[in-house]
Amino acid sequence: MNAGNLTAEIIAELQSLLGPEYVHTDSERLERYGRDETEDLLYKPACVVRPHTPEEISAIVRLCNIYLIPLTPRGAGTGLSGGALPIHGGIVLSMERFNKILHIDEANLQATVEPGVINEEFQNAVREKGLFYPPDPASKGSCFLGGNLAHSSGGPKAVKYGTTRDYVLNMQVVLPTGEIVWTGANVLKYSTGYNLTHLMIGSEGTLGIITRIVFRLIPYPPHNLVMLVPFNHAAHACEAVSAVFRAGITPSGLEFMERDAIDWVRAFVPDINVQVPDEVQAHLLVEVDGNDMDVLYKDAERIAEVMQQHHAGEILFADTADQKNMLWLMRRKVAEAVKSNSVYKEEDTVVPRAALPQLLAGVKAIGQKYGFKSVCYGHAGDGNLHVNIIKGELSDEIWHNELPKGIAEIFELCVELGGTISGEHGIGLVQQPYIGIAIDEKRLELMREIKRVFDPNGILNPGKIYNA
């Protein structure tokens, strides 16, 4: 492939297609688009393009096929697995100009949007009409909906409402060979051949470039209750998680934060005013929502009973909207707080929720074996534990050569417990060396064959998910 500097002739062709103001080769821009939120990695492309229509993308894709230029689609750059990093150089295709909410269909509870719309802006727009789009990643204030589809993002609300995958009805896609297609139909039931919509979701920009999305929506639940539940032992907090569901209650959020996560975020965000006694080692943040406050109070009382049965301390019930927002801000800022303290690696582990105690204990034991500290938090209600491995005082030699062995052991433990190596961040670049732990060679070969059918020249986001 032509992974190096693009020729002047190719740059001129791109400028003719898009206009010179949307084709960039300056060093500052190349560096910015050569990073995302994955660790401290940098892979500078040769060029950045910012198209505005599906037809422009189609023309770019066809040009890349002619010259065999690697093409890496990019959303907001909030990814944590390196999925949007141009590791083979070539062209980065930014979707930032695809930023319109095209139509909100209140009668059918649907909306058609472009992939560069920010998640939270879309949530706010449909909420004004009494509707709800639940998927809410921690980066919802900046991440693009297209990137959410690329990884089937989840977030705290997934425990009750499901992930991004559960809200996509149809999408328009530019294929790696340049054709523009719709993957399905704008209907709630679909049994018409292979489900190409679901195939595209989670494919991390390797099978096509999404240019339109049709979402299903639901009525907005007007009421919620939020509680913060302390535990002196993290294992007790993990054990309480599955007990809540066994009691017949499905919270709209059930998040786990161990002590270090809360201490670091309190130091990082001074406005968070939560007192944590010395003996407390973990918290569960629990939310219930719905239409009837009486039902929610009963659910909250039952949850409190379950928590007490698992040795919870004094439960804080958020009394005001400001207090609720503060508790959720504390949870959503953990990743930034960790990043501000140290170089780190974030692993996106997921197991059946009843296996959370074994997973957490295993992570800590593996950390002791390899000499690393971890800060753990995540979507406990889904069994999705984010393991932040802190570099701290570890030498570069241990960090680069020994740590991958410990990460492999964590992933092997996840699989032994019935889970897998990523719940919502995707495989991208940084988890690629470990994918064989979770997926056998036959399944990987099926994936490679699908990739070859869609992208015979291998130009689209090469080097991601698996080795070609």
Summary of the structure (lengths in Angstrom):
residues: 468
radius of gyration: 22.5
end to end distance: 13.8
largest distance: 70.6
contacts: 1647
relative contact order: 0.12
helix: 40%
strand: 21%
